Amino acid sequence: MKTLILCHKSQRDAGAFEKMLKQRGADIELRLAYEDGVKDIDPLAHDLTIFMGGPMGVYQADLFPYLRDEISYIEKRLQAEKPYLGICLGGQLMAAAMGSEVYPGKQGKEVGWQSIHVNDNGKNTPMMHLDASNTRMMQWHGDTFDLPKEAVLLASSDLYQNQAIAYGQKALGLQCHPEVTRTNIELWLALGISELKEVGLDVPTLREQTIKNIDTLDKQRTKFFNEWLDSVEL
């Protein structure tokens, strides 16, 4: 399985997905958006593509020009019905590629261990494993997007309705972070103290919440990710 993972901050952003894909025998090409990008890659060249999160906004392509290349790449991949998974920024880029607006959410930033509520459409998919009844999810985003006309809504949170969307049978975009490990979160804590203050959190509190929730997420992530890969025949 030839797989492309595009990261926007660090190669560690791939989190647990990288290890799980290697366990399935995947041939992984790990790229950084600001170094390699996807401009020189055929959007159909990989069996699977995963775009990870990042602190930039889709609407900041004047500052981060590679975002335009990413949207174009996703457009072509969706049109060809090739498997795509977008996490946080990767999900927002998917929405933009489908013609929807991405913008700062009016309810403010959604950060920390939160619940998402999988709807009836989502309960028939691997998203069911990430429902509030099974686990809390790590959130760290301030942007949201309008639901694309051709997308199916799978999950919502108390703050933002569009938490998980699907296009066809092989493309999925999430706002939350099922991939996170304790290492990922420690890196975010080191860089995100000011954002934590904005939402009334601090480092010790979020670290304690992580210790409480990470093992459950690990179990549910394993079910979710492997079932999703199976569902897109990978």
C-alpha positions in Angstrom: 0.0 0.0 0.0 1.7 3.1 -1.2 0.9 5.9 1.2 1.5 9.6 1.4 1.3 11.4 4.7 1.7 15.2 4.5 2.6 17.0 7.8 2.4 20.8 8.3 4.6 21.2 11.4 6.7 18.1 12.1 6.9 14.6 10.8 5.8 13.5 14.3 2.4 14.9 13.4 1.6 11.6 11.8 1.3 10.2 15.4 0.0 6.7 15.8 -1.1 6.5 12.2 2.5 6.0 10.9 3.0 3.0 13.2 -0.3 1.4 12.4 0.3 1.8 8.7 3.7 0.2 9.0 2.1 -2.8 10.8 -0.1 -3.2 7.8 2.9 -3.2 5.5 2.4 0.2 4.0 5.1 1.9 2.0 5.0 5.4 3.5 6.2 8.6 2.0 6.3 11.2 4.8 6.5 14.8 3.5 6.6 18.3 5.1 4.3 20.8 3.4 6.8 23.7 3.7 9.8 21.6 2.4 8.5 19.2 -0.2 4.8 19.9 -0.5 2.7 18.1 -3.1 3.1 20.3 -6.2 5.4 17.7 -7.9 3.2 14.7 -7.0 0.6 13.1 -9.1 -2.6 13.2 -6.9 -3.4 9.6 -8.1 0.0 8.1 -7.5 -0.6 6.8 -4.0 -3.1 4.3 -2.8 -3.8 6.4 0.3 -3.2 10.0 1.2 -3.4 11.5 4.7 -3.1 15.3 5.3 -2.4 16.1 8.9 -3.2 19.2 11.0 -1.4 22.5 11.3 -1.6 26.0 12.9 -2.3 27.9 9.6 -5.7 28.6 8.2 -6.9 27.6 4.7 -7.6 31.3 4.1 -3.9 32.1 4.7 -2.6 30.9 1.3 -1.0 34.3 0.7 1.3 33.5 3.7 1.5 29.7 3.0 1.3 29.3 -0.8 1.6 25.5 -0.6 -1.9 25.4 0.6 -3.2 26.2 -2.9 -1.3 23.2 -4.2 -2.8 21.0 -1.5 -6.4 22.1 -2.3 -5.7 21.4 -6.0 -4.3 18.0 -5.1 -7.3 17.1 -3.0 -9.7 18.2 -5.7 -8.2 15.8 -8.2 -8.0 13.0 -5.7 -11.7 13.3 -4.7 -12.8 13.5 -8.3 -10.9 10.2 -8.9 -12.5 8.6 -5.8 -9.1 7.8 -4.3 -8.8 7.2 -0.5 -8.2 10.4 1.4 -8.1 11.2 5.1 -7.9 14.8 6.4 -7.2 15.6 10.0 -8.0 19.1 11.4 -6.4 21.3 8.8 -6.5 18.3 6.4 -10.2 18.1 6.9 -10.6 21.9 6.4 -8.6 21.6 3.2 -11.0 18.9 2.0 -14.0 21.1 2.7 -12.2 23.9 0.7 -11.5 21.5 -2.2 -15.2 20.8 -2.3 -16.0 24.5 -2.6 -16.9 25.4 1.0 -15.6 28.4 3.0 -13.2 27.8 5.9 -13.1 30.5 8.6 -12.4 31.2 12.3 -15.2 29.8 14.4 -17.5 32.3 16.2 -17.6 30.1 19.3 -13.8 30.4 19.7 -11.2 27.8 19.9 -12.0 24.2 20.6 -9.1 22.8 22.6 -8.7 19.8 24.9 -10.4 16.5 25.5 -13.9 16.9 24.3 -16.8 14.7 23.2 -18.1 14.3 19.6 -21.5 13.0 18.8 -21.7 10.6 15.9 -25.0 10.9 14.1 -27.1 8.1 12.4 -25.1 8.4 9.2 -21.8 8.1 11.1 -22.9 5.2 13.2 -22.9 3.1 10.1 -19.2 3.9 9.6 -16.0 3.4 11.5 -16.7 6.9 13.1 -18.9 5.0 15.5 -15.8 4.1 17.5 -15.0 7.8 18.2 -18.5 8.6 19.5 -18.8 10.2 23.0 -20.2 6.9 24.3 -16.8 5.3 23.6 -14.1 7.9 24.1 -13.2 11.5 24.4 -11.4 13.1 21.5 -8.5 15.5 21.5 -9.4 18.8 19.8 -7.1 21.7 19.0 -8.5 24.1 16.4 -10.1 27.5 16.0 -11.4 27.2 12.4 -14.5 25.6 11.1 -16.2 25.3 7.7 -19.5 25.2 6.0 -20.8 21.7 5.1 -20.0 21.1 1.4 -23.1 20.3 -0.7 -21.8 16.9 -1.7 -20.6 15.9 1.7 -22.3 13.8 4.4 -22.1 15.0 8.0 -21.1 12.2 10.3 -20.4 13.9 13.7 -20.8 17.1 15.6 -19.6 18.6 18.9 -21.3 21.0 21.3 -19.3 23.9 19.9 -19.1 23.1 16.2 -21.5 21.1 14.1 -19.2 20.0 11.3 -16.8 17.6 13.1 -16.6 14.8 10.6 -17.6 14.7 6.9 -17.5 12.1 4.2 -17.4 12.3 0.5 -18.4 9.2 -1.3 -17.1 6.0 0.2 -13.4 6.8 0.4 -12.8 10.4 1.6 -13.1 11.4 5.2 -12.4 14.8 6.9 -12.2 15.2 10.7 -11.7 18.2 13.0 -10.6 16.1 15.9 -7.3 14.3 16.3 -7.6 10.5 16.6 -3.9 10.1 15.7 -2.5 11.8 18.9 -0.1 10.1 21.3 1.3 11.6 24.5 4.3 12.7 22.6 2.2 14.7 20.2 0.3 16.4 23.1 3.5 17.2 25.0 4.8 19.0 21.9 1.6 20.9 21.6 1.7 21.9 25.3 5.2 23.3 24.8 4.0 25.5 22.0 0.4 26.3 22.9 0.4 27.8 26.4 -1.2 31.0 25.2 -4.0 29.1 23.4 -4.7 27.1 26.5 -5.2 30.3 28.5 -7.7 31.5 25.9 -9.9 28.5 26.6 -9.4 28.4 30.4 -6.9 25.5 30.4 -3.3 25.1 31.6 -0.5 22.7 31.0 -1.0 20.6 34.2 -4.7 20.2 33.7 -4.5 19.2 30.0 -1.6 16.8 30.8 -3.8 15.2 33.6 -6.7 14.9 31.2 -4.4 13.2 28.6 -3.2 10.6 31.1 -6.9 9.9 31.9 -8.1 9.6 28.3 -5.2 8.5 26.1 -5.4 4.7 26.7 -9.1 4.7 25.8 -8.5 6.8 22.7 -5.7 4.4 21.7 -8.1 1.4 21.7 -10.9 3.3 19.9 -8.4 4.8 17.3 -7.2 1.3 16.5 -10.7 0.1 15.7 -11.6 3.3 13.8 -8.4 3.5 11.7 -8.2 -0.2 10.8 -11.9 -0.5 9.9 -11.7 2.7 7.8 -8.7 1.3 5.9 -10.6 -2.0 5.4 -13.6 0.0 4.2 -11.7 1.7 1.5 -10.1 -1.6 0.5 -6.5 -0.9 1.8 
